[in-house]
Amino acid sequence: LSPSGENAALRLEGVPVPPPVFFCAVETQTSAEQKALDAALAGIMLEDPSVAVRVDRFTGQQLIGGMGELHLEVLAQRLLTEWNLKISMGAMRVAYREGITLPVDLSSFHEVRTAAGGQIEMSLALSPLDGRAQLVQQRLTVQQQRGSAPPVNLERRVDAERRVVVRLSKGLQGFLKHREARAVLDGLSAATQFGDLAGFPVHGAEVVLKYLRKPPGASAEELGAAAAEALEQALKQAGSMLLEPVMNVEVALPERHVGNVLSDLTGARRAIIEKLDHLSADVDRHVVHARVPLAGLVGYASSLRSMTHGDAGLSMQFSHYAQLDTFDQQQVLLKYRGY
């Protein structure tokens, strides 16, 4: 059967995919297996959109991301059983992000490295995401959840999951050729993948390229590289801050364990308890609802099992990204960049 008439545009609603919240470094036993690992991970990402792969900017290590410790352990087992690849996995890393606190207007000059010579001059504005950009992001999110791919856009790039918008000013939209516009937007988008503090992806920002003057002979690739370099400079001035993923957590457990579990959650795990439900008078079962920073949940399943002697159920779901306080931010920076 094929839809026709009014039903021709019908699509099944897509399944929202939460962002990966855990990453770990992966290495093959030999360098000769790297190509096979890349192919295997590409296949897995097609099957499971919640899996992400990226390269650490500072160490050069390949990182795989997923929804939890168990998720990544299952991925490693699949690589062994389905692709005969035995990999070494590093310690679990929380998928931090970097937000900005200050708007920045930047003008910059970039030397053209071809025989033509000359300078590329550009001006851009970087700012925390405002209401209008939020609307753009929300529209794209609805479109993605409906299962339709966004059209190719030579005016802007929107990363709905990271809430990042990069776009050209109206004056530049007709000035740049299609290839040049695509290269500039790609360069700006690539630069948002690495924040200034510790190289974590930028979250919640809008970038507008307002002005660009190019010398004769400047290639589209050079324009894209200049745009990326300009945004890197702007990020250094934007008052970067670390953001951490926060999870909605539910723990179902008997009343005798409630006190210990609440004390554990509100201590070093920094949880905010939202409510405590009693399922019914006939069942000795309570449900703790809490919001917990993901960093406090590393190894929590095993800890909860020990505290309750296996008599508790745990579920968690990504909620949002929140700013770290100054002390915790410094501890994370010390861990990931060494100072």
C-alpha positions as CSV (number, residue, x, y, z in Angstrom):
1,L,0.0,0.0,0.0
2,S,1.2,3.5,-0.7
3,P,-0.4,6.7,0.6
4,S,-2.1,9.1,-1.8
5,G,-3.9,12.4,-1.8
6,E,-4.1,14.0,1.6
7,N,-2.3,11.0,3.2
8,A,0.8,11.3,0.9
9,A,2.6,13.5,3.5
10,L,1.8,11.3,6.5
11,R,4.9,10.1,8.4
12,L,5.2,8.0,11.6
13,E,6.4,10.2,14.5
14,G,10.1,9.8,15.2
15,V,11.5,8.6,18.5
16,P,13.3,11.5,20.3
17,V,16.9,10.4,21.0
18,P,18.5,11.8,24.1
19,P,22.2,13.0,23.9
20,P,24.9,10.6,25.0
21,V,25.9,11.3,28.6
22,F,28.9,9.0,29.1
23,F,32.0,8.7,27.0
24,C,35.1,6.5,27.3
25,A,38.2,6.1,25.3
26,V,38.6,3.0,23.2
27,E,41.7,1.5,21.6
28,T,42.2,-1.6,19.5
29,Q,44.8,-4.2,20.3
30,T,46.8,-3.3,17.2
31,S,46.9,-0.3,14.9
32,A,46.0,-2.6,12.0
33,E,42.5,-3.1,13.5
34,Q,41.7,0.7,13.6
35,K,40.0,0.7,10.2
36,A,37.8,-2.3,11.2
37,L,36.9,-0.5,14.4
38,D,35.9,2.7,12.5
39,A,33.7,0.6,10.1
40,A,32.1,-1.3,13.0
41,L,31.3,1.9,15.0
42,A,29.8,3.5,11.8
43,G,27.5,0.5,11.5
44,I,26.5,0.7,15.2
45,M,25.7,4.4,14.9
46,L,23.3,3.7,12.1
47,E,21.5,1.1,14.2
48,D,21.6,3.1,17.5
49,P,21.4,6.9,17.1
50,S,22.2,7.3,20.8
51,V,25.8,6.2,20.2
52,A,28.3,9.0,19.3
53,V,31.9,8.8,18.3
54,R,34.4,11.7,18.5
55,V,38.1,12.4,19.0
56,D,39.5,14.0,22.1
57,R,41.0,17.4,21.1
58,F,43.9,17.2,23.6
59,T,44.8,13.5,23.7
60,G,43.8,12.4,20.2
61,Q,42.0,9.4,21.7
62,Q,38.9,8.0,20.1
63,L,35.9,8.3,22.4
64,I,32.5,6.5,22.2
65,G,29.5,7.9,23.9
66,G,26.3,6.3,25.1
67,M,23.4,6.5,27.6
68,G,25.2,4.8,30.5
69,E,27.9,2.5,31.8
70,L,25.9,-0.6,30.9
71,H,25.2,0.7,27.4
72,L,29.0,1.2,26.7
73,E,29.8,-2.3,28.1
74,V,27.2,-3.8,25.8
75,L,28.8,-1.9,22.8
76,A,32.2,-3.4,23.7
77,Q,30.7,-6.9,23.9
78,R,29.0,-6.4,20.5
79,L,32.3,-5.3,18.9
80,L,33.9,-8.6,20.2
81,T,31.1,-11.0,19.3
82,E,29.9,-9.4,16.0
83,W,33.2,-7.9,14.6
84,N,35.8,-10.0,16.5
85,L,37.3,-6.8,17.8
86,K,38.7,-6.9,21.4
87,I,39.0,-3.3,22.5
88,S,40.5,-1.6,25.6
89,M,38.1,0.8,27.3
90,G,39.2,3.7,29.5
91,A,37.5,5.2,32.5
92,M,33.9,6.5,32.1
93,R,33.8,10.3,31.3
94,V,30.8,12.5,31.9
95,A,29.7,14.3,28.7
96,Y,30.2,17.9,30.0
97,R,29.5,20.9,27.8
98,E,30.5,24.5,27.8
99,G,28.2,27.5,27.9
100,I,28.9,31.2,27.4
101,T,27.9,34.1,29.7
102,L,29.0,37.1,27.7
103,P,28.0,38.4,24.2
104,V,31.0,39.1,22.0
105,D,31.4,41.2,18.8
106,L,34.7,40.4,17.1
107,S,36.4,41.7,14.0
108,S,39.4,39.7,12.7
109,F,41.9,39.4,9.8
110,H,43.2,36.2,8.3
111,E,46.0,35.8,5.8
112,V,45.3,34.0,2.6
113,R,47.9,31.3,2.1
114,T,47.5,30.9,-1.7
115,A,49.6,32.6,-4.4
116,A,46.9,35.3,-4.7
117,G,47.7,36.5,-1.2
118,G,45.7,39.2,0.6
119,Q,43.6,39.1,3.8
120,I,40.1,37.9,4.7
121,E,38.3,40.3,6.9
122,M,35.2,39.3,8.9
123,S,33.1,40.3,11.8
124,L,30.9,38.0,13.9
125,A,28.6,38.2,16.9
126,L,28.5,35.4,19.5
127,S,25.9,35.4,22.2
128,P,24.0,33.1,24.6
129,L,20.9,31.6,22.9
130,D,18.1,34.1,22.9
131,G,14.3,33.6,22.5
132,R,14.3,33.9,18.7
133,A,17.1,31.4,18.2
134,Q,15.3,29.1,20.7
135,L,12.2,29.2,18.4
136,V,14.4,28.1,15.5
137,Q,15.7,25.3,17.5
138,Q,12.3,24.2,18.7
139,R,10.9,24.2,15.2
140,L,13.7,21.9,14.0
141,T,13.2,19.6,17.0
142,V,9.5,19.2,16.1
143,Q,10.5,18.5,12.5
144,Q,13.1,15.9,13.6
145,Q,10.6,14.2,15.9
146,R,8.1,13.9,13.0
147,G,10.7,12.0,11.1
148,S,11.4,14.6,8.3
149,A,14.9,15.6,7.4
150,P,15.6,19.4,7.5
151,P,16.2,20.9,4.0
152,V,19.7,22.0,3.0
153,N,20.0,25.5,4.3
154,L,22.7,28.0,3.1
155,E,21.7,30.6,5.6
156,R,22.1,28.8,8.9
157,R,23.0,25.6,10.7
158,V,21.0,24.5,13.8
159,D,22.1,21.8,16.2
160,A,18.9,21.2,18.1
161,E,20.4,18.8,20.6
162,R,23.2,21.2,21.6
163,R,20.9,24.3,21.1
164,V,23.5,26.0,18.9
165,V,22.6,28.2,15.9
166,V,25.1,29.5,13.4
167,R,23.9,31.8,10.6
168,L,24.8,34.4,8.1
169,S,23.5,38.0,8.3
170,K,20.9,39.0,5.6
171,G,23.5,41.1,3.9
172,L,25.8,38.1,3.4
173,Q,23.1,35.7,2.2
174,G,23.2,37.0,-1.3
175,F,26.8,38.0,-1.3
176,L,28.4,34.6,-0.9
177,K,28.3,31.9,-3.5
178,H,26.6,28.6,-2.4
179,R,29.9,26.8,-2.0
180,E,31.3,29.7,0.0
181,A,28.3,29.9,2.2
182,R,28.4,26.2,2.9
183,A,32.1,26.3,3.8
184,V,31.7,29.3,6.1
185,L,28.7,27.7,8.0
186,D,30.6,24.3,8.2
187,G,33.6,26.1,9.6
188,L,31.6,27.9,12.3
189,S,29.7,24.7,13.2
190,A,32.9,22.8,13.5
191,A,34.4,25.4,15.8
192,T,31.4,25.0,18.2
193,Q,32.4,21.4,18.8
194,F,35.3,22.5,21.0
195,G,34.8,25.1,23.8
196,D,37.6,27.3,25.2
197,L,37.8,25.8,28.7
198,A,38.5,22.2,28.2
199,G,37.4,21.4,24.6
200,F,33.9,20.2,25.5
201,P,31.2,21.0,22.9
202,V,29.6,24.4,23.1
203,H,26.0,24.4,24.3
204,G,23.3,27.1,24.1
205,A,24.8,29.8,21.8
206,E,24.1,31.8,18.6
207,V,26.8,32.8,16.1
208,V,26.0,35.4,13.4
209,L,28.6,36.2,10.7
210,K,27.8,39.9,10.1
211,Y,30.5,41.0,7.6
212,L,33.0,39.4,5.3
213,R,35.5,40.8,2.8
214,K,37.5,38.4,0.7
215,P,40.4,39.1,-1.7
216,P,40.2,37.8,-5.3
217,G,41.3,34.2,-5.5
218,A,40.3,33.2,-1.9
219,S,38.9,29.7,-1.9
220,A,35.8,28.5,-0.1
221,E,38.0,26.3,2.1
222,E,40.0,29.3,3.2
223,L,36.8,31.2,4.1
224,G,35.6,28.3,6.2
225,A,39.0,28.0,8.0
226,A,39.0,31.8,8.7
227,A,35.4,31.6,10.1
228,A,36.4,28.7,12.4
229,E,39.5,30.6,13.6
230,A,37.5,33.8,14.2
231,L,34.9,31.9,16.3
232,E,37.7,30.3,18.4
233,Q,39.0,33.8,19.2
234,A,35.4,34.9,20.1
235,L,34.9,31.9,22.5
236,K,38.0,33.0,24.4
237,Q,36.3,36.3,25.3
238,A,32.8,34.9,26.0
239,G,33.1,34.0,29.7
240,S,32.9,30.2,29.2
241,M,31.4,28.0,32.0
242,L,31.1,24.3,32.4
243,L,27.7,22.6,32.1
244,E,26.9,19.1,33.4
245,P,24.1,16.7,32.5
246,V,21.4,16.3,35.1
247,M,19.3,13.1,35.2
248,N,15.7,12.4,36.4
249,V,16.1,9.5,38.7
250,E,13.5,7.2,40.2
251,V,14.4,4.6,42.9
252,A,11.8,2.1,44.1
253,L,12.6,0.5,47.4
254,P,11.2,-0.7,50.7
255,E,10.6,1.8,53.5
256,R,13.4,0.4,55.7
257,H,16.0,1.6,53.2
258,V,14.5,5.0,52.4
259,G,16.6,6.9,55.0
260,N,19.9,5.5,53.9
261,V,19.2,6.1,50.2
262,L,18.0,9.7,50.7
263,S,21.1,10.4,52.8
264,D,23.4,9.0,50.2
265,L,21.7,10.9,47.3
266,T,21.7,14.3,49.1
267,G,25.3,13.9,50.2
268,A,28.2,13.7,47.8
269,R,25.9,12.9,44.9
270,R,24.3,16.4,45.1
271,A,20.8,15.2,44.4
272,I,17.7,17.4,44.7
273,I,14.8,15.3,46.0
274,E,11.6,16.3,44.3
275,K,9.1,13.9,46.0
276,L,8.7,10.6,47.8
277,D,5.7,8.4,46.8
278,H,4.2,5.5,48.7
279,L,2.8,3.1,46.1
280,S,-0.1,1.8,48.3
281,A,-1.0,0.9,51.8
282,D,-0.8,-2.8,50.9
283,V,2.7,-2.7,49.4
284,D,5.8,-1.8,51.3
285,R,7.2,0.1,48.4
286,H,8.3,3.8,48.1
287,V,9.5,5.7,45.0
288,V,12.1,8.4,45.4
289,H,12.0,11.0,42.6
290,A,15.2,13.1,42.3
291,R,17.3,15.2,40.0
292,V,20.9,14.1,40.2
293,P,24.0,15.3,38.4
294,L,25.3,12.5,36.2
295,A,28.8,12.7,37.8
296,G,27.2,11.6,41.1
297,L,25.7,8.5,39.4
298,V,28.9,6.8,38.2
299,G,28.8,3.4,39.9
300,Y,25.5,4.2,41.6
301,A,23.7,1.0,40.5
302,S,26.2,-1.1,42.3
303,S,26.2,1.1,45.4
304,L,22.4,1.0,45.5
305,R,22.4,-2.7,45.2
306,S,24.7,-3.0,48.2
307,M,22.7,-0.5,50.4
308,T,19.4,-2.3,49.8
309,H,20.7,-5.8,49.5
310,G,19.4,-6.0,45.9
311,D,15.9,-4.9,46.9
312,A,15.6,-1.7,44.9
313,G,14.8,-0.7,41.3
314,L,16.6,2.2,39.6
315,S,15.6,4.1,36.4
316,M,17.1,7.3,35.1
317,Q,16.5,9.6,32.1
318,F,18.3,12.7,30.8
319,S,16.8,15.9,32.0
320,H,18.9,18.9,31.1
321,Y,22.3,20.6,31.4
322,A,23.1,22.8,34.4
323,Q,25.9,25.1,35.4
324,L,28.6,23.7,37.7
325,D,29.5,25.8,40.7
326,T,33.0,27.3,40.9
327,F,34.6,24.6,43.1
328,D,33.2,21.7,41.1
329,Q,34.1,23.3,37.8
330,Q,37.7,23.7,39.0
331,Q,37.8,20.1,40.0
332,V,36.6,18.9,36.6
333,L,39.1,21.2,34.8
334,L,41.9,19.9,36.9
335,K,40.9,16.3,36.0
336,Y,40.5,16.8,32.3
337,R,43.1,19.4,31.4
338,G,45.5,19.1,34.4
339,Y,45.3,22.7,35.8
